Amino acid sequence: MTVRRMFIAGAKCPGCGLEDKLQICTDNDPAAERAEWVECVRCGYTDVRPSEVTMKEPDEHHDEDTGVVRFKP
């Protein structure tokens, strides 16, 4: 298993709240269960990249030119 890791500049970890501790990990093995995930090097927080993205309809808090994306895990 070969995992490629790259830090995400300026991102705050949802687990510990520290900035510049998150890295995106990509598994180059095509048979891997989860190919991409985010991992915090400080607290160990992990989350998988959403596999499906849907657009939400604009509401009163957003104008017509602003797109809102809702992620589904």
C-alpha positions as CSV (number, residue, x, y, z in Angstrom):
1,M,0.0,0.0,0.0
2,T,1.4,3.3,-1.1
3,V,-0.2,6.4,0.5
4,R,0.6,9.9,-0.8
5,R,0.2,12.6,1.9
6,M,-0.1,16.4,1.2
7,F,-0.8,19.1,3.8
8,I,-3.8,21.4,3.3
9,A,-2.5,24.9,3.8
10,G,-4.7,27.1,6.0
11,A,-7.2,24.4,6.9
12,K,-8.4,24.1,10.5
13,C,-9.0,20.6,12.0
14,P,-12.6,20.0,13.1
15,G,-11.3,17.8,15.9
16,C,-8.7,20.0,17.6
17,G,-9.2,23.3,15.9
18,L,-5.5,23.8,15.0
19,E,-4.5,25.2,11.7
20,D,-2.1,23.6,9.2
21,K,-2.3,20.1,10.8
22,L,-4.6,18.5,8.2
23,Q,-3.3,16.4,5.4
24,I,-5.1,14.7,2.5
25,C,-4.1,11.1,2.1
26,T,-4.5,9.3,-1.2
27,D,-4.1,5.5,-1.5
28,N,-2.7,4.5,-4.8
29,D,-4.0,0.9,-4.5
30,P,-7.1,0.6,-6.7
31,A,-8.5,-2.2,-4.4
32,A,-8.5,0.1,-1.4
33,E,-11.7,0.6,0.5
34,R,-11.3,4.4,0.8
35,A,-9.1,6.0,-1.8
36,E,-9.0,9.5,-0.2
37,W,-9.3,10.8,3.3
38,V,-8.3,13.7,5.5
39,E,-6.2,13.1,8.6
40,C,-5.0,15.4,11.4
41,V,-1.4,14.9,12.4
42,R,-2.0,16.4,15.9
43,C,-5.2,14.8,17.2
44,G,-5.7,11.9,14.8
45,Y,-9.0,13.1,13.4
46,T,-9.9,11.4,10.1
47,D,-12.8,11.8,7.7
48,V,-13.4,10.3,4.2
49,R,-13.8,12.5,1.2
50,P,-17.5,12.7,0.2
51,S,-18.4,10.4,-2.7
52,E,-21.5,12.4,-3.7
53,V,-22.2,16.1,-4.0
54,T,-25.6,17.7,-4.5
55,M,-26.5,21.3,-5.1
56,K,-29.0,23.0,-2.7
57,E,-31.6,25.4,-4.0
58,P,-30.9,29.1,-3.1
59,D,-32.8,30.4,-0.1
60,E,-33.4,33.8,1.5
61,H,-29.9,33.8,2.9
62,H,-28.2,33.5,-0.5
63,D,-28.6,35.4,-3.7
64,E,-29.1,33.7,-7.1
65,D,-25.4,34.1,-8.0
66,T,-24.2,32.1,-4.9
67,G,-24.0,28.3,-5.2
68,V,-24.4,26.2,-2.1
69,V,-23.0,22.7,-2.0
70,R,-24.2,20.0,0.4
71,F,-21.9,17.0,0.9
72,K,-23.2,13.6,1.6
73,P,-20.8,11.0,3.0
